């Protein structure tokens, strides 16, 4: 069919496969929720058809409206939000709930793509760079105030898109170093951490002596960095002690193991690992998982849905699922790089990076490699807001790609 030329069949096929497999697994956990997720999927497809019928410039022209609308929805949580599982980040309408942060991500991606695609944008211009970072920071700050730490982490995805457009890689290095020092200092005596920092600084000065000699700004920078990292190492345990009990334990689980907190923050992880490990090579079979069917893992239809896959479909099924995600995310990056339009490319990078962070953190969380932060597995975790938001981004990108493929320019 001629109208279908330009639709990326691999990408759309993987999207449909992930959604269908998700419904099957949610149905295994709870048939009622599986039926609801099927309804959300049908709604997502209808919305997808409308997106494909829209003019391509619609998303670019209304990006500011969608962006501001997303921020207003986030702000509205403070007076009107409903608290679920200790977080006031939901709206409740009768029997349905809506998590606005999922739609704020769409608005931020569109707004950032619109701003960066302006002909006069130059990321080397500090004013332009700070404005671009501000577009990301405004909803990020509101999310922090809610607080929703898991969703806040996802906003780092937009830095990956800016990196593609020329943002210095130093920002990622700084974030990594700060996080690394903070986490190491929790388990290691801060004095030893400080000594290690001083040794590394000394090695740098030794091998760059002629560059450092007489360079007052570089010397000040080295001293400031050493002081900052040393201060962070000594304050790590203090910061940890001031966190809410459940958040503190989620970090401590990484050091002490989930069995040390088996009755509190380690409970989910303990049974999640048990479920995944018990699946063996090929799994116990559909609706045959004793841990899954016994409802031992809280939130196993949402954030911990992967444990259902591991138990019922085993190593083979889990590997296939991971490969599907990897190919899908890689496909989005690949297609984004091929776009003629800067707007299309930036939005594609934002979308792929959001998927990547959700995917990596969720899997790290259920395997005990990352603290539990409440991040759903895209297309897979139960929830209408999450599925609809990810589907909207999927259809917007493939619509943009479709228009790009059929463009004569």
N, C-alpha and C positions, 0 to 999 in steps of 0.2 A: 504494500500500500504506500502510495507516494507521500501521503501526509505523515507517515511514520518515519520517513527518512530524516535522520538527524537526531532522533531519540536514542540515547545511549542504552542499548539493550542489555549490556553487561551490568551497568550500574542499576538500572531499574529492576533487572532480574534478581540481583543480590538484595535490593531493598525489599522486594516482595518475599523472597525466600526467608530473610531474617524475620519479617513480620509474621509470616505464617508459622514458622518454627517457634516463635515466641508464644503465639496463641496456643499452640499444642502443649507447650510446657506449662504455661499458666493454667490451662485447663486441667493438667495433671495435678497441680497443687490445689486448685479450687475451681470446679466446673462453673460456678456462678460468675466468678471473676473472668474465667476464660470466655464466657458468653459476652460479658461487658467489653472485654478487650477486642473481640470480634466486631462489636458495634463501633468502637472507637476507630478500628481499622477501616471499616466501611465509610465512616464519616471522613477519615483522612483521604481516602481515595476520591470521594466526591469533591473535597476541597482541592485535591490535586488536579482534577479535571478543570475546575474553574480557574486555577492558576495557569494552566496551559492555554486557556482561552483568553487570558488577559494580554494586553499589549506589554511588550517587554519593558518599555520605559516606565510602566506603572510603578514598579518596585523602586526604581531610581528616583523618580519624581516625588514619591510619597515617603521616602526613607526617613525624612525628618519627622513627619507626622507619626509614623510607626514607632520611631525611636522615643519621642516625647511621650507617646501613649504608653509605651512599655515602662518608662520611668514613673509615670503617674500611677500606673497599676501597682508598682512596687511600693511607692509612698503610701498608697491607700491601704496597704496591709497594716500599717501602724494603728489606725482607728478602726478598720473594718475586718482585719484578717482573723482567721480562725486558727487556734493553736492545735497542732497535731504532732504527737510524739515530741513534745517539748519545744517546737518551733512554730512561730506565728507567721508562716509563709504561705498560707493557703486562703483562698476565698471559698466559702461554702454556699452552694445554691441548692437547697433542698437535699436530695440524695447525691448530688454531684459536687466535686471539689475542683478547683482550678489553681495551679501554681504559676503565678505571673512571671517568675524569674525565667521560666522556659521561653516565654514569648519576648522578654526583654533581651534575651540573647539574639533573637532574630533581628530586632530593631537596631541593636548595637552593630551587628554585622552589616546590615544595610547602610546605616549611617556612616560607618567607618569606610565602607567601600565607596560611598558617594563622595565623601570628603577627599579621600586619597586619589580618586579618579579625576579631580579637578585639574585642568591643564597647568595651573600655577602651583600645584603642590610640589614641594621639594622637601624630602625628609631631612636633608642636611640643614634646612632652615629651622632654627630652634623654635621660632614662633609656630611654624606649621607642625613641627613634631609635637610640641606641648599641647597643641589643640587636638591632634589625633589621639594622644595619650589621655587627654581630658575627656574625649568622647567615650573612652573605655572606663575611665576612672569614676565618672559620675554615677552610672548604675552600679559599679563595683562598690562604691562607698555605701550606697543605700543597702545593698545586699549584706555588707559587713555589719551594718547597724541593725539588721533584722534580728539576730545574726544568722547567716547561712554560710558557714565556712566552706562546705562542699561546693556550692554554686560559685562562691568567690574564686576558688581555684580554677574553675572553668574559664573565667575571664582572662586568664593568662594566655588562652588560645589566641586572642587577638594580637598579642605581641609576636606570635609566630607569623601571622599575616603581615605585620609591619616589618618583621625581619626580612621577609621575601622582598619587600619594597625598599630595603636599604637600611633598616634599623641596625645599629651596632650590636654585634653578638655579645658585647661586654655585659649588657643588661642581664642576659641569661646566666653568664658566669657569676655575676654579683649575687643574683638570687640563689643560685646553687651553693655558693660558698657560705652565705649567711645561713641557709637552711642546714647545711652540713655541719657547720660549727655549733649551731643551736642543738642539733640532735646528738652530736658526739659528746658535747659538754654535759648532757644529762646523765650519760653513763660513765664518763671519764672525769677525773678530778680536773676542775677548771685550770689549776696551776699547770698541769701537764699540757693541756691544750694551749695555754698561753706560751709556754716554753716552745712548743712545736711551731706556733705562729712566728715567734721571734727567730727561730732557726731558719724557717723558710724565708723570712724577710732578709736575714743576713746572707743567705745563699743568693737571693736576687741582687742585693747590693754588690756582693763579691763579683758576680758575673757581669754586672752592668755598672762597674765602678766609674768608668769614664763618662757614662751617661748621667750618673747620679751626681758626680763631683761638680759643684758649683751650680747645680740646678735646684734652686730653693723650692720651687713649686713641687717638683718631684719628691724632694725630701719631706716636705710638709704632707704630701699625699701618702707617702709610705708610713710616716708616723701616725697620721690620722687613721689609716687602714688598720694598722697594728692595734691602736687604741680601741677602735670600734669593735674589732673581732675579739679582743681580750675582754672588753666590757660585756659583749654578748655572751661569751663563754661563762663568765661569772654570774650573769643574770638569768641564764637558762633555767636553772632549777627554781629560782624565785618566780619566774614567769609561769613555769609549769605548776607550781604550788598555788598560784592565784587563779588557775583555770577552774571551771566547773568540774566537779568530781568525775562525771562521765567522760568529759573530754580529756582530762588528765589520764584516766585509766586507759583510754584508747591509745594514747601514745606509749604509756608504760607497758602495754601488752607486747609491743615490738621488742622490748628488752627482757621482760620477765616471762613471756609466753602466755598463751591464753588460759592455761590451766590455773595460773595464779589468780585469775579473775573469772573463774568458771561460772560463778553465780551472778556476775555483773557484766562488765563490758567485754569479757572474753567469751561469754556464753555463745553468742552468734558465731564467732570465728571457730570455736571448738567444734561445734556441730556442723558447721559449713565444711571444715576440713574433713571431718568424719564422713560426711555424705559424699564428697568428691572422691576421697580415697577409697571408699567402699565400692565405687562403681567399677573399679578394675579396668580391664582393657576395653570391653564392649558394653559395660553397663548392666544393670539388673533388669532392664526392660521398662517399657512405658507403664507408668502407674504402679511399678513394682518396687520403688525405692522405699525402704523401711524408714529412713530418716525423713524423707520428703513427705511420705504419706502419714507419718506419725506427727507431723507439724512441730518437729523439734526446733527448727530454725525460724526464729521470728523474721518477718519481712522477707520470706523466701520467695514470694511472688513479685517482689519489687527489687530492692537493692541486692538481695542474695539469690536472685534467680539462677545464677550460674551454678550453684550447688545442685540444683535440680537436674541440670544438664549433665553434670559430672556423675551423679549417682545413677541416673536412668539410662544415659547414653555412653557413659564411660569415657576413657581416654580418646577413643576414636571420634566419638560425637563431639567432645569438647574441642579437639584439634580441628575438626571440620568447621566448627563455629568460629574459632579464632581465625582460621584461614579466610573464612567469608568476610569477617570484619576487616582483616588486614588488606584483602584485595579491594574491598569496597572503599576504604579510606584512601588507599593508594590510588585507586581509580579517580576519586574526586581531586586529589592533588595533581594527578596527571592531566586530567581534563582542564583544571583551573590554569595550569601552566600553558596550555595551548590556546587559551582565549585571546581573541584580538582586543577585547575591551578590558581596560584596567578595572572597571567596576566589576565585571564578571570574575576576573582573576582574583581580586581581593576578597569578594564574597565567597568564592570557592575555597580559598585558603582559610578563611574564617570558619566555614562550615566543616571542612575536613579536620581542622585543628580542634574544634569543639568535640567532634566525634572521637578524635584520638585521645584527648584528655579524659573524657567520660569513660572510654573503653579501658584505658590503661589503669586509671585509678580504681574503677569498679573491680577489675580482675585482681589488681594488687590487694584490694581490700578483702575480698573473699578468700584469698590465698594467704593472708597474713603478712603481706609485704608492704602494706600501707595502712595507716590508721583508718578505722571506720568513720566515714564522713558523710554518708548519705547521698551518694551519687548514683543515679540509675544507669543501667546498661542500655544504651540507645536502641530503640525499636523493640527491646526485649523485655524490660521491666514493665510490670503492670502499671497502668496509669494513663488516663486520657490526655492530660496536659503534655506529658513527655512525648507520647507517641504522635500527637497532633503537631506539636512544635517541631520535632525532628522530621516529620513528614512534610511539613510546610517548607522547611529549609531544603529538603531533598527535591521537592517539585520546583521550587524557585530556581535552584541551581540547574536542574536538568532543562527547565524552560529557557534559562539564559544560554545554556549550552546548545540547545536546539536552535534558538535564534541565531547564535553565532555560527553554527554549522551551515545554516541556510542563508546567511548573509552574503551579499554580492561584494561587499567591501572587504 
